[in-house]
Amino acid sequence: MNIKIINKSAHPLPQYETAHAAGMDLRASIEGEIILKPLQRQLIPTGLFIELPVGYEAQIRPRSGLAYKHGVSIVNAPGTIDADYRGELKVLLVNLSDTDFKIVNGDRIAQMVVAKHETVVWQSVDVLGETARGEGGYGHTGKS
């Protein structure tokens, strides 16, 4: 699939790091450095602008290594980039650790997955079909 992109950063275009990867790494496009204090959140620019086809979205997800090693994640994970958005892609990072986290220009800060989605047309009804689960919600299947 071809997607139009403008790259105003000094970094290469997002790419898949392995042959079967679903996500492409996004890099910080900043001057100097940003220090994220514990529990602080900040929008980090990427310098990228994209034009998705109608029926597709880009999901912005945390990088597992940053989450595991540094407690850094994305506040609104996954963030959604809609097909009609034309602004710069920015990542809303949060530092969930108890130590400062430094971000410098070019750091891989998130991953982006492009996915097809459906557009829903609601059908109002008075009764929903029965299932074995029924109304069982949060934690209904036990502790494990």
N, CA, C and O atoms as CSV, one atom per row, in Angstrom:
chain,resi,resn,atom,element,x,y,z
A,1,MET,N,N,0.848,-1.179,0.000
A,1,MET,CA,C,0.000,0.000,0.000
A,1,MET,C,C,0.889,1.237,0.000
A,1,MET,O,O,1.855,1.307,0.760
A,2,ASN,N,N,0.576,2.196,-0.834
A,2,ASN,CA,C,1.312,3.457,-0.904
A,2,ASN,C,C,0.580,4.514,-0.091
A,2,ASN,O,O,-0.637,4.663,-0.197
A,3,ILE,N,N,1.332,5.244,0.718
A,3,ILE,CA,C,0.767,6.334,1.519
A,3,ILE,C,C,1.648,7.562,1.318
A,3,ILE,O,O,2.872,7.480,1.413
A,4,LYS,N,N,1.020,8.696,1.039
A,4,LYS,CA,C,1.752,9.950,0.850
A,4,LYS,C,C,2.281,10.420,2.209
A,4,LYS,O,O,1.580,10.350,3.218
A,5,ILE,N,N,3.534,10.903,2.216
A,5,ILE,CA,C,4.155,11.379,3.451
A,5,ILE,C,C,5.054,12.575,3.148
A,5,ILE,O,O,5.736,12.615,2.124
A,6,ILE,N,N,5.040,13.542,4.054
A,6,ILE,CA,C,5.989,14.659,4.031
A,6,ILE,C,C,6.870,14.470,5.258
A,6,ILE,O,O,6.374,14.289,6.370
A,7,ASN,N,N,8.176,14.512,5.045
A,7,ASN,CA,C,9.132,14.332,6.133
A,7,ASN,C,C,9.923,15.616,6.320
A,7,ASN,O,O,10.824,15.918,5.538
A,8,LYS,N,N,9.580,16.379,7.367
A,8,LYS,CA,C,10.294,17.621,7.676
A,8,LYS,C,C,11.348,17.390,8.754
A,8,LYS,O,O,11.964,18.343,9.232
A,9,SER,N,N,11.559,16.140,9.138
A,9,SER,CA,C,12.588,15.823,10.124
A,9,SER,C,C,13.905,15.554,9.405
A,9,SER,O,O,13.955,15.520,8.175
A,10,ALA,N,N,14.959,15.367,10.173
A,10,ALA,CA,C,16.268,15.025,9.607
A,10,ALA,C,C,16.474,13.510,9.607
A,10,ALA,O,O,17.596,13.040,9.423
A,11,HIS,N,N,15.406,12.749,9.812
A,11,HIS,CA,C,15.510,11.303,10.001
A,11,HIS,C,C,14.896,10.550,8.820
A,11,HIS,O,O,14.099,11.108,8.066
A,12,PRO,N,N,15.276,9.276,8.666
A,12,PRO,CA,C,14.671,8.485,7.586
A,12,PRO,C,C,13.177,8.281,7.820
A,12,PRO,O,O,12.682,8.448,8.935
A,13,LEU,N,N,12.474,7.920,6.759
A,13,LEU,CA,C,11.046,7.613,6.894
A,13,LEU,C,C,10.863,6.429,7.842
A,13,LEU,O,O,11.756,5.591,7.967
A,14,PRO,N,N,9.702,6.356,8.515
A,14,PRO,CA,C,9.435,5.191,9.358
A,14,PRO,C,C,9.557,3.918,8.525
A,14,PRO,O,O,9.174,3.880,7.356
A,15,GLN,N,N,10.097,2.884,9.152
A,15,GLN,CA,C,10.257,1.623,8.432
A,15,GLN,C,C,10.057,0.457,9.385
A,15,GLN,O,O,10.146,0.603,10.604
A,16,TYR,N,N,9.785,-0.700,8.804
A,16,TYR,CA,C,9.645,-1.926,9.583
A,16,TYR,C,C,11.045,-2.427,9.924
A,16,TYR,O,O,11.908,-2.508,9.050
A,17,GLU,N,N,11.268,-2.761,11.186
A,17,GLU,CA,C,12.589,-3.198,11.626
A,17,GLU,C,C,12.839,-4.677,11.338
A,17,GLU,O,O,13.990,-5.100,11.235
A,18,THR,N,N,11.771,-5.466,11.206
A,18,THR,CA,C,11.914,-6.880,10.849
A,18,THR,C,C,10.902,-7.213,9.755
A,18,THR,O,O,9.966,-6.453,9.506
A,19,ALA,N,N,11.100,-8.343,9.118
A,19,ALA,CA,C,10.274,-8.728,7.966
A,19,ALA,C,C,8.794,-8.862,8.291
A,19,ALA,O,O,7.958,-8.608,7.424
A,20,HIS,N,N,8.446,-9.251,9.505
A,20,HIS,CA,C,7.042,-9.493,9.845
A,20,HIS,C,C,6.496,-8.516,10.887
A,20,HIS,O,O,5.462,-8.776,11.501
A,21,ALA,N,N,7.182,-7.407,11.083
A,21,ALA,CA,C,6.742,-6.405,12.048
A,21,ALA,C,C,5.448,-5.745,11.587
A,21,ALA,O,O,5.259,-5.509,10.394
A,22,ALA,N,N,4.555,-5.446,12.534
A,22,ALA,CA,C,3.316,-4.728,12.239
A,22,ALA,C,C,3.509,-3.223,12.352
A,22,ALA,O,O,2.837,-2.458,11.661
A,23,GLY,N,N,4.418,-2.794,13.214
A,23,GLY,CA,C,4.604,-1.377,13.477
A,23,GLY,C,C,5.914,-0.835,12.940
A,23,GLY,O,O,6.896,-1.564,12.797
A,24,MET,N,N,5.912,0.458,12.645
A,24,MET,CA,C,7.097,1.190,12.202
A,24,MET,C,C,7.456,2.188,13.289
A,24,MET,O,O,6.577,2.857,13.833
A,25,ASP,N,N,8.731,2.295,13.607
A,25,ASP,CA,C,9.152,3.219,14.653
A,25,ASP,C,C,9.033,4.668,14.218
A,25,ASP,O,O,9.341,5.020,13.079
A,26,LEU,N,N,8.577,5.508,15.155
A,26,LEU,CA,C,8.537,6.955,14.960
A,26,LEU,C,C,9.644,7.568,15.798
A,26,LEU,O,O,9.906,7.118,16.913
A,27,ARG,N,N,10.288,8.584,15.271
A,27,ARG,CA,C,11.415,9.225,15.953
A,27,ARG,C,C,11.070,10.651,16.377
A,27,ARG,O,O,10.286,11.340,15.724
A,28,ALA,N,N,11.668,11.071,17.476
A,28,ALA,CA,C,11.515,12.442,17.952
A,28,ALA,C,C,12.225,13.380,16.984
A,28,ALA,O,O,13.351,13.117,16.563
A,29,SER,N,N,11.561,14.469,16.638
A,29,SER,CA,C,12.164,15.508,15.810
A,29,SER,C,C,12.163,16.787,16.637
A,29,SER,O,O,11.241,17.599,16.558
A,30,ILE,N,N,13.210,16.948,17.426
A,30,ILE,CA,C,13.284,18.050,18.388
A,30,ILE,C,C,14.658,18.703,18.341
A,30,ILE,O,O,15.626,18.110,17.866
A,31,GLU,N,N,14.728,19.934,18.840
A,31,GLU,CA,C,16.008,20.604,19.026
A,31,GLU,C,C,16.403,20.422,20.479
A,31,GLU,O,O,15.572,20.570,21.375
A,32,GLY,N,N,17.638,20.107,20.713
A,32,GLY,CA,C,18.092,19.913,22.087
A,32,GLY,C,C,17.570,18.617,22.658
A,32,GLY,O,O,17.514,17.599,21.968
A,33,GLU,N,N,17.189,18.657,23.915
A,33,GLU,CA,C,16.656,17.471,24.586
A,33,GLU,C,C,15.427,17.835,25.397
A,33,GLU,O,O,15.209,18.994,25.751
A,34,ILE,N,N,14.638,16.827,25.677
A,34,ILE,CA,C,13.470,16.992,26.537
A,34,ILE,C,C,13.647,16.033,27.710
A,34,ILE,O,O,13.932,14.850,27.519
A,35,ILE,N,N,13.479,16.545,28.907
A,35,ILE,CA,C,13.528,15.708,30.109
A,35,ILE,C,C,12.095,15.525,30.593
A,35,ILE,O,O,11.416,16.485,30.958
A,36,LEU,N,N,11.650,14.265,30.586
A,36,LEU,CA,C,10.330,13.937,31.136
A,36,LEU,C,C,10.513,13.544,32.593
A,36,LEU,O,O,11.141,12.532,32.901
A,37,LYS,N,N,9.965,14.345,33.474
A,37,LYS,CA,C,10.008,14.051,34.903
A,37,LYS,C,C,9.017,12.924,35.213
A,37,LYS,O,O,8.121,12.657,34.411
A,38,PRO,N,N,9.165,12.268,36.352
A,38,PRO,CA,C,8.187,11.241,36.727
A,38,PRO,C,C,6.758,11.790,36.691
A,38,PRO,O,O,6.476,12.861,37.227
A,39,LEU,N,N,5.873,11.042,36.053
A,39,LEU,CA,C,4.450,11.346,35.870
A,39,LEU,C,C,4.179,12.543,34.956
A,39,LEU,O,O,3.028,12.953,34.808
A,40,GLN,N,N,5.209,13.100,34.351
A,40,GLN,CA,C,5.023,14.199,33.396
A,40,GLN,C,C,4.658,13.626,32.037
A,40,GLN,O,O,5.077,12.526,31.678
A,41,ARG,N,N,3.867,14.390,31.283
A,41,ARG,CA,C,3.521,14.014,29.918
A,41,ARG,C,C,3.821,15.194,29.006
A,41,ARG,O,O,3.759,16.353,29.416
A,42,GLN,N,N,4.150,14.869,27.756
A,42,GLN,CA,C,4.473,15.925,26.800
A,42,GLN,C,C,4.285,15.422,25.374
A,42,GLN,O,O,4.567,14.265,25.060
A,43,LEU,N,N,3.794,16.329,24.511
A,43,LEU,CA,C,3.673,16.030,23.082
A,43,LEU,C,C,5.048,16.149,22.435
A,43,LEU,O,O,5.714,17.179,22.544
A,44,ILE,N,N,5.460,15.081,21.761
A,44,ILE,CA,C,6.762,15.060,21.107
A,44,ILE,C,C,6.544,15.059,19.591
A,44,ILE,O,O,5.915,14.139,19.067
A,45,PRO,N,N,7.051,16.071,18.877
A,45,PRO,CA,C,6.874,16.125,17.429
A,45,PRO,C,C,7.741,15.091,16.709
A,45,PRO,O,O,8.798,14.693,17.200
A,46,THR,N,N,7.266,14.663,15.523
A,46,THR,CA,C,8.018,13.711,14.708
A,46,THR,C,C,8.501,14.312,13.393
A,46,THR,O,O,9.382,13.750,12.741
A,47,GLY,N,N,7.931,15.452,12.997
A,47,GLY,CA,C,8.286,16.046,11.710
A,47,GLY,C,C,7.613,15.365,10.529
A,47,GLY,O,O,7.942,15.659,9.380
A,48,LEU,N,N,6.672,14.457,10.794
A,48,LEU,CA,C,6.005,13.694,9.739
A,48,LEU,C,C,4.563,14.139,9.557
A,48,LEU,O,O,3.872,14.461,10.524
A,49,PHE,N,N,4.116,14.153,8.306
A,49,PHE,CA,C,2.749,14.480,7.917
A,49,PHE,C,C,2.329,13.403,6.920
A,49,PHE,O,O,3.072,13.113,5.983
A,50,ILE,N,N,1.146,12.804,7.105
A,50,ILE,CA,C,0.734,11.719,6.212
A,50,ILE,C,C,-0.666,11.945,5.661
A,50,ILE,O,O,-1.460,12.696,6.228
A,51,GLU,N,N,-0.954,11.283,4.548
A,51,GLU,CA,C,-2.282,11.301,3.939
A,51,GLU,C,C,-2.734,9.850,3.791
A,51,GLU,O,O,-2.363,9.156,2.844
A,52,LEU,N,N,-3.544,9.414,4.753
A,52,LEU,CA,C,-4.054,8.041,4.736
A,52,LEU,C,C,-5.242,7.931,3.792
A,52,LEU,O,O,-6.001,8.888,3.638
A,53,PRO,N,N,-5.412,6.773,3.159
A,53,PRO,CA,C,-6.615,6.569,2.351
A,53,PRO,C,C,-7.845,6.445,3.252
A,53,PRO,O,O,-7.739,6.014,4.400
A,54,VAL,N,N,-9.002,6.821,2.729
A,54,VAL,CA,C,-10.264,6.662,3.462
A,54,VAL,C,C,-10.439,5.186,3.791
A,54,VAL,O,O,-10.185,4.322,2.952
A,55,GLY,N,N,-10.875,4.899,5.022
A,55,GLY,CA,C,-11.051,3.518,5.461
A,55,GLY,C,C,-9.853,2.979,6.221
A,55,GLY,O,O,-9.844,1.819,6.632
A,56,TYR,N,N,-8.827,3.831,6.412
A,56,TYR,CA,C,-7.628,3.425,7.152
A,56,TYR,C,C,-7.366,4.408,8.278
A,56,TYR,O,O,-7.791,5.563,8.228
A,57,GLU,N,N,-6.663,3.935,9.286
A,57,GLU,CA,C,-6.203,4.770,10.392
A,57,GLU,C,C,-4.752,4.415,10.665
A,57,GLU,O,O,-4.282,3.354,10.256
A,58,ALA,N,N,-4.050,5.287,11.345
A,58,ALA,CA,C,-2.719,4.975,11.861
A,58,ALA,C,C,-2.848,4.963,13.375
A,58,ALA,O,O,-3.297,5.938,13.977
A,59,GLN,N,N,-2.453,3.857,13.983
A,59,GLN,CA,C,-2.472,3.740,15.437
A,59,GLN,C,C,-1.072,4.029,15.962
A,59,GLN,O,O,-0.093,3.454,15.488
A,60,ILE,N,N,-0.983,4.920,16.939
A,60,ILE,CA,C,0.295,5.260,17.561
A,60,ILE,C,C,0.353,4.513,18.886
A,60,ILE,O,O,-0.468,4.735,19.776
A,61,ARG,N,N,1.335,3.625,19.002
A,61,ARG,CA,C,1.426,2.715,20.147
A,61,ARG,C,C,2.756,2.887,20.867
A,61,ARG,O,O,3.736,3.345,20.280
A,62,PRO,N,N,2.783,2.512,22.155
A,62,PRO,CA,C,4.049,2.559,22.897
A,62,PRO,C,C,5.063,1.572,22.321
A,62,PRO,O,O,4.690,0.561,21.727
A,63,ARG,N,N,6.318,1.870,22.500
A,63,ARG,CA,C,7.387,0.907,22.196
A,63,ARG,C,C,7.588,0.051,23.434
A,63,ARG,O,O,7.750,0.574,24.537
A,64,SER,N,N,7.577,-1.239,23.256
A,64,SER,CA,C,7.659,-2.145,24.406
A,64,SER,C,C,8.959,-1.977,25.181
A,64,SER,O,O,8.956,-2.078,26.408
A,65,GLY,N,N,10.062,-1.723,24.498
A,65,GLY,CA,C,11.340,-1.537,25.184
A,65,GLY,C,C,11.337,-0.315,26.091
A,65,GLY,O,O,11.855,-0.369,27.206
A,66,LEU,N,N,10.755,0.794,25.619
A,66,LEU,CA,C,10.674,2.000,26.466
A,66,LEU,C,C,9.786,1.752,27.671
A,66,LEU,O,O,10.092,2.193,28.778
A,67,ALA,N,N,8.690,1.048,27.454
A,67,ALA,CA,C,7.774,0.760,28.568
A,67,ALA,C,C,8.455,-0.132,29.597
A,67,ALA,O,O,8.398,0.148,30.794
A,68,TYR,N,N,9.095,-1.201,29.143
A,68,TYR,CA,C,9.705,-2.165,30.051
A,68,TYR,C,C,10.942,-1.616,30.755
A,68,TYR,O,O,11.076,-1.750,31.972
A,69,LYS,N,N,11.843,-0.998,29.994
A,69,LYS,CA,C,13.122,-0.560,30.556
A,69,LYS,C,C,13.049,0.780,31.277
A,69,LYS,O,O,13.822,1.030,32.202
A,70,HIS,N,N,12.111,1.656,30.853
A,70,HIS,CA,C,12.109,3.023,31.380
A,70,HIS,C,C,10.753,3.486,31.922
A,70,HIS,O,O,10.670,4.584,32.473
A,71,GLY,N,N,9.704,2.698,31.787
A,71,GLY,CA,C,8.387,3.116,32.263
A,71,GLY,C,C,7.771,4.230,31.440
A,71,GLY,O,O,6.915,4.964,31.933
A,72,VAL,N,N,8.199,4.367,30.180
A,72,VAL,CA,C,7.686,5.425,29.313
A,72,VAL,C,C,6.637,4.827,28.383
A,72,VAL,O,O,6.874,3.806,27.736
A,73,SER,N,N,5.480,5.472,28.325
A,73,SER,CA,C,4.373,4.964,27.527
A,73,SER,C,C,3.680,6.121,26.832
A,73,SER,O,O,4.188,7.241,26.794
A,74,ILE,N,N,2.507,5.829,26.284
A,74,ILE,CA,C,1.689,6.841,25.615
A,74,ILE,C,C,0.394,6.992,26.400
A,74,ILE,O,O,-0.278,6.003,26.693
A,75,VAL,N,N,0.047,8.220,26.738
A,75,VAL,CA,C,-1.129,8.490,27.572
A,75,VAL,C,C,-2.396,7.943,26.928
A,75,VAL,O,O,-3.184,7.276,27.599
A,76,ASN,N,N,-2.606,8.206,25.670
A,76,ASN,CA,C,-3.844,7.829,24.980
A,76,ASN,C,C,-3.643,6.603,24.092
A,76,ASN,O,O,-4.171,6.546,22.982
A,77,ALA,N,N,-2.887,5.631,24.575
A,77,ALA,CA,C,-2.545,4.463,23.752
A,77,ALA,C,C,-3.748,3.571,23.492
A,77,ALA,O,O,-4.488,3.261,24.425
A,78,PRO,N,N,-3.963,3.152,22.259
A,78,PRO,CA,C,-3.261,3.694,21.102
A,78,PRO,C,C,-3.887,5.003,20.648
A,78,PRO,O,O,-5.107,5.160,20.671
A,79,GLY,N,N,-3.061,5.916,20.247
A,79,GLY,CA,C,-3.565,7.144,19.649
A,79,GLY,C,C,-4.016,6.839,18.231
A,79,GLY,O,O,-3.467,5.952,17.578
A,80,THR,N,N,-5.006,7.565,17.756
A,80,THR,CA,C,-5.545,7.319,16.417
A,80,THR,C,C,-5.316,8.521,15.520
A,80,THR,O,O,-5.655,9.650,15.872
A,81,ILE,N,N,-4.736,8.264,14.354
A,81,ILE,CA,C,-4.610,9.278,13.316
A,81,ILE,C,C,-5.665,8.944,12.261
A,81,ILE,O,O,-5.609,7.878,11.647
A,82,ASP,N,N,-6.611,9.832,12.049
A,82,ASP,CA,C,-7.695,9.610,11.095
A,82,ASP,C,C,-7.264,9.975,9.678
A,82,ASP,O,O,-6.308,10.725,9.480
A,83,ALA,N,N,-7.977,9.437,8.707
A,83,ALA,CA,C,-7.647,9.650,7.303
A,83,ALA,C,C,-7.766,11.117,6.879
A,83,ALA,O,O,-7.150,11.520,5.892
A,84,ASP,N,N,-8.545,11.917,7.605
A,84,ASP,CA,C,-8.694,13.321,7.209
A,84,ASP,C,C,-7.771,14.268,7.978
A,84,ASP,O,O,-7.868,15.483,7.802
A,85,TYR,N,N,-6.881,13.747,8.825
A,85,TYR,CA,C,-5.934,14.582,9.572
A,85,TYR,C,C,-4.720,14.887,8.707
A,85,TYR,O,O,-4.149,13.980,8.100
A,86,ARG,N,N,-4.322,16.144,8.645
A,86,ARG,CA,C,-3.179,16.539,7.836
A,86,ARG,C,C,-2.086,17.235,8.639
A,86,ARG,O,O,-1.106,17.702,8.060
A,87,GLY,N,N,-2.234,17.312,9.950
A,87,GLY,CA,C,-1.225,17.958,10.774
A,87,GLY,C,C,-0.039,17.051,11.053
A,87,GLY,O,O,-0.005,15.895,10.631
A,88,GLU,N,N,0.924,17.594,11.766
A,88,GLU,CA,C,2.118,16.833,12.136
A,88,GLU,C,C,1.762,15.702,13.094
A,88,GLU,O,O,0.948,15.880,13.999
A,89,LEU,N,N,2.370,14.553,12.893
A,89,LEU,CA,C,2.209,13.458,13.839
A,89,LEU,C,C,3.011,13.791,15.091
A,89,LEU,O,O,4.211,14.057,15.027
A,90,LYS,N,N,2.326,13.771,16.226
A,90,LYS,CA,C,2.975,14.017,17.508
A,90,LYS,C,C,2.598,12.879,18.442
A,90,LYS,O,O,1.526,12.286,18.316
A,91,VAL,N,N,3.486,12.579,19.377
A,91,VAL,CA,C,3.300,11.456,20.287
A,91,VAL,C,C,3.185,11.990,21.711
A,91,VAL,O,O,4.059,12.720,22.177
A,92,LEU,N,N,2.101,11.623,22.403
A,92,LEU,CA,C,1.862,12.075,23.774
A,92,LEU,C,C,2.492,11.079,24.751
A,92,LEU,O,O,1.848,10.131,25.200
A,93,LEU,N,N,3.771,11.321,25.070
A,93,LEU,CA,C,4.497,10.425,25.969
A,93,LEU,C,C,4.226,10.766,27.428
A,93,LEU,O,O,3.946,11.916,27.770
A,94,VAL,N,N,4.314,9.751,28.284
A,94,VAL,CA,C,4.210,9.924,29.727
A,94,VAL,C,C,5.302,9.084,30.386
A,94,VAL,O,O,5.588,7.966,29.957
A,95,ASN,N,N,5.893,9.629,31.413
A,95,ASN,CA,C,6.926,8.924,32.177
A,95,ASN,C,C,6.270,8.349,33.433
A,95,ASN,O,O,5.973,9.081,34.377
A,96,LEU,N,N,6.048,7.047,33.439
A,96,LEU,CA,C,5.399,6.385,34.576
A,96,LEU,C,C,6.405,5.845,35.597
A,96,LEU,O,O,6.029,5.155,36.545
A,97,SER,N,N,7.682,6.165,35.395
A,97,SER,CA,C,8.709,5.682,36.308
A,97,SER,C,C,8.936,6.692,37.431
A,97,SER,O,O,8.252,7.711,37.519
A,98,ASP,N,N,9.907,6.387,38.281
A,98,ASP,CA,C,10.241,7.295,39.385
A,98,ASP,C,C,11.540,8.053,39.122
A,98,ASP,O,O,12.092,8.670,40.032
A,99,THR,N,N,12.032,8.008,37.872
A,99,THR,CA,C,13.251,8.732,37.511
A,99,THR,C,C,13.027,9.528,36.230
A,99,THR,O,O,12.139,9.210,35.439
A,100,ASP,N,N,13.834,10.559,36.034
A,100,ASP,CA,C,13.758,11.371,34.820
A,100,ASP,C,C,14.081,10.511,33.598
A,100,ASP,O,O,14.843,9.548,33.682
A,101,PHE,N,N,13.480,10.884,32.451
A,101,PHE,CA,C,13.761,10.202,31.190
A,101,PHE,C,C,14.123,11.256,30.155
A,101,PHE,O,O,13.374,12.210,29.942
A,102,LYS,N,N,15.281,11.081,29.508
A,102,LYS,CA,C,15.767,12.057,28.531
A,102,LYS,C,C,15.428,11.603,27.111
A,102,LYS,O,O,15.648,10.450,26.741
A,103,ILE,N,N,14.886,12.540,26.322
A,103,ILE,CA,C,14.593,12.312,24.911
A,103,ILE,C,C,15.466,13.261,24.105
A,103,ILE,O,O,15.523,14.459,24.384
A,104,VAL,N,N,16.147,12.712,23.098
A,104,VAL,CA,C,16.956,13.544,22.212
A,104,VAL,C,C,16.486,13.346,20.770
A,104,VAL,O,O,15.781,12.388,20.453
A,105,ASN,N,N,16.888,14.262,19.923
A,105,ASN,CA,C,16.508,14.216,18.517
A,105,ASN,C,C,16.899,12.860,17.915
A,105,ASN,O,O,18.035,12.408,18.053
A,106,GLY,N,N,15.932,12.225,17.244
A,106,GLY,CA,C,16.187,10.947,16.590
A,106,GLY,C,C,15.835,9.724,17.411
A,106,GLY,O,O,15.810,8.615,16.876
A,107,ASP,N,N,15.559,9.895,18.716
A,107,ASP,CA,C,15.167,8.748,19.540
A,107,ASP,C,C,13.885,8.119,19.002
A,107,ASP,O,O,12.961,8.822,18.593
A,108,ARG,N,N,13.840,6.798,19.007
A,108,ARG,CA,C,12.617,6.087,18.633
A,108,ARG,C,C,11.675,6.140,19.833
A,108,ARG,O,O,11.981,5.596,20.895
A,109,ILE,N,N,10.527,6.798,19.660
A,109,ILE,CA,C,9.651,7.096,20.802
A,109,ILE,C,C,8.316,6.373,20.773
A,109,ILE,O,O,7.624,6.324,21.790
A,110,ALA,N,N,7.939,5.813,19.637
A,110,ALA,CA,C,6.640,5.139,19.516
A,110,ALA,C,C,6.665,4.287,18.260
A,110,ALA,O,O,7.623,4.323,17.489
A,111,GLN,N,N,5.612,3.527,18.066
A,111,GLN,CA,C,5.465,2.806,16.808
A,111,GLN,C,C,4.109,3.118,16.203
A,111,GLN,O,O,3.147,3.426,16.906
A,112,MET,N,N,4.058,3.032,14.891
A,112,MET,CA,C,2.836,3.339,14.155
A,112,MET,C,C,2.402,2.101,13.366
A,112,MET,O,O,3.193,1.496,12.643
A,113,VAL,N,N,1.124,1.741,13.524
A,113,VAL,CA,C,0.534,0.635,12.775
A,113,VAL,C,C,-0.582,1.209,11.918
A,113,VAL,O,O,-1.483,1.871,12.433
A,114,VAL,N,N,-0.530,0.960,10.618
A,114,VAL,CA,C,-1.601,1.396,9.714
A,114,VAL,C,C,-2.575,0.232,9.571
A,114,VAL,O,O,-2.181,-0.889,9.250
A,115,ALA,N,N,-3.864,0.517,9.818
A,115,ALA,CA,C,-4.862,-0.553,9.829
A,115,ALA,C,C,-6.143,-0.109,9.123
A,115,ALA,O,O,-6.536,1.056,9.181
A,116,LYS,N,N,-6.774,-1.061,8.465
A,116,LYS,CA,C,-8.080,-0.835,7.843
A,116,LYS,C,C,-9.140,-0.843,8.950
A,116,LYS,O,O,-9.009,-1.564,9.939
A,117,HIS,N,N,-10.172,-0.046,8.776
A,117,HIS,CA,C,-11.270,-0.058,9.745
A,117,HIS,C,C,-12.603,0.033,9.008
A,117,HIS,O,O,-12.665,0.437,7.847
A,118,GLU,N,N,-13.627,-0.340,9.686
A,118,GLU,CA,C,-14.977,-0.284,9.129
A,118,GLU,C,C,-15.685,0.976,9.617
A,118,GLU,O,O,-15.336,1.522,10.664
A,119,THR,N,N,-16.663,1.429,8.871
A,119,THR,CA,C,-17.538,2.511,9.296
A,119,THR,C,C,-18.858,1.881,9.702
A,119,THR,O,O,-19.476,1.148,8.931
A,120,VAL,N,N,-19.283,2.178,10.930
A,120,VAL,CA,C,-20.463,1.538,11.513
A,120,VAL,C,C,-21.738,2.292,11.163
A,120,VAL,O,O,-21.768,3.522,11.171
A,121,VAL,N,N,-22.776,1.550,10.859
A,121,VAL,CA,C,-24.135,2.077,10.759
A,121,VAL,C,C,-24.928,1.344,11.842
A,121,VAL,O,O,-25.086,0.125,11.774
A,122,TRP,N,N,-25.423,2.070,12.827
A,122,TRP,CA,C,-26.130,1.458,13.956
A,122,TRP,C,C,-27.506,0.963,13.535
A,122,TRP,O,O,-28.188,1.593,12.727
A,123,GLN,N,N,-27.898,-0.159,14.088
A,123,GLN,CA,C,-29.222,-0.726,13.879
A,123,GLN,C,C,-29.878,-0.835,15.252
A,123,GLN,O,O,-29.529,-1.721,16.032
A,124,SER,N,N,-30.810,0.042,15.555
A,124,SER,CA,C,-31.481,0.026,16.855
A,124,SER,C,C,-32.402,-1.183,16.960
A,124,SER,O,O,-33.198,-1.458,16.062
A,125,VAL,N,N,-32.276,-1.910,18.094
A,125,VAL,CA,C,-33.105,-3.086,18.363
A,125,VAL,C,C,-33.546,-3.029,19.821
A,125,VAL,O,O,-33.034,-2.218,20.593
A,126,ASP,N,N,-34.483,-3.877,20.198
A,126,ASP,CA,C,-34.937,-3.946,21.584
A,126,ASP,C,C,-34.258,-5.065,22.365
A,126,ASP,O,O,-34.208,-5.023,23.594
A,127,VAL,N,N,-33.729,-6.076,21.653
A,127,VAL,CA,C,-33.115,-7.230,22.305
A,127,VAL,C,C,-31.868,-7.627,21.525
A,127,VAL,O,O,-31.855,-7.579,20.295
A,128,LEU,N,N,-30.814,-8.021,22.253
A,128,LEU,CA,C,-29.594,-8.522,21.628
A,128,LEU,C,C,-29.580,-10.040,21.704
A,128,LEU,O,O,-30.225,-10.621,22.577
A,129,GLY,N,N,-28.855,-10.689,20.801
A,129,GLY,CA,C,-28.745,-12.145,20.794
A,129,GLY,C,C,-28.091,-12.670,22.069
A,129,GLY,O,O,-27.265,-11.992,22.680
A,130,GLU,N,N,-28.466,-13.877,22.459
A,130,GLU,CA,C,-27.930,-14.515,23.667
A,130,GLU,C,C,-26.559,-15.131,23.395
A,130,GLU,O,O,-26.296,-15.611,22.293
A,131,THR,N,N,-25.677,-15.114,24.417
A,131,THR,CA,C,-24.386,-15.813,24.354
A,131,THR,C,C,-24.142,-16.501,25.685
A,131,THR,O,O,-24.823,-16.203,26.666
A,132,ALA,N,N,-23.184,-17.416,25.737
A,132,ALA,CA,C,-22.836,-18.086,26.994
A,132,ALA,C,C,-22.297,-17.083,28.007
A,132,ALA,O,O,-22.534,-17.242,29.204
A,133,ARG,N,N,-21.592,-16.070,27.567
A,133,ARG,CA,C,-21.029,-15.060,28.463
A,133,ARG,C,C,-22.103,-14.141,29.021
A,133,ARG,O,O,-22.060,-13.766,30.193
A,134,GLY,N,N,-23.043,-13.788,28.203
A,134,GLY,CA,C,-24.103,-12.888,28.644
A,134,GLY,C,C,-23.567,-11.520,29.031
A,134,GLY,O,O,-22.854,-10.881,28.256
A,135,GLU,N,N,-23.912,-11.073,30.235
A,135,GLU,CA,C,-23.507,-9.746,30.700
A,135,GLU,C,C,-22.227,-9.759,31.510
A,135,GLU,O,O,-21.873,-8.744,32.110
A,136,GLY,N,N,-21.520,-10.888,31.545
A,136,GLY,CA,C,-20.271,-10.966,32.320
A,136,GLY,C,C,-19.265,-9.963,31.816
A,136,GLY,O,O,-18.905,-9.974,30.639
A,137,GLY,N,N,-18.802,-9.088,32.706
A,137,GLY,CA,C,-17.865,-8.022,32.333
A,137,GLY,C,C,-16.525,-8.189,32.990
A,137,GLY,O,O,-15.980,-9.291,33.042
A,138,TYR,N,N,-15.998,-7.114,33.484
A,138,TYR,CA,C,-14.661,-7.069,34.073
A,138,TYR,C,C,-14.486,-8.156,35.134
A,138,TYR,O,O,-15.228,-8.209,36.115
A,139,GLY,N,N,-13.496,-9.017,34.919
A,139,GLY,CA,C,-13.128,-10.025,35.908
A,139,GLY,C,C,-14.127,-11.141,36.085
A,139,GLY,O,O,-14.049,-11.868,37.075
A,140,HIS,N,N,-15.056,-11.309,35.180
A,140,HIS,CA,C,-16.124,-12.304,35.386
A,140,HIS,C,C,-15.627,-13.747,35.268
A,140,HIS,O,O,-16.304,-14.672,35.717
A,141,THR,N,N,-14.448,-13.945,34.666
A,141,THR,CA,C,-13.978,-15.327,34.488
A,141,THR,C,C,-13.008,-15.761,35.592
A,141,THR,O,O,-12.429,-16.843,35.496
A,142,GLY,N,N,-12.818,-14.962,36.621
A,142,GLY,CA,C,-11.959,-15.348,37.739
A,142,GLY,C,C,-10.673,-14.556,37.800
A,142,GLY,O,O,-10.430,-13.662,36.989
A,143,LYS,N,N,-9.839,-14.908,38.796
A,143,LYS,CA,C,-8.607,-14.168,39.071
A,143,LYS,C,C,-7.556,-14.328,37.982
A,143,LYS,O,O,-6.889,-13.358,37.624
A,144,SER,N,N,-7.401,-15.512,37.462
A,144,SER,CA,C,-6.360,-15.723,36.460
A,144,SER,C,C,-6.974,-15.653,35.110
A,144,SER,O,O,-6.278,-15.804,34.107
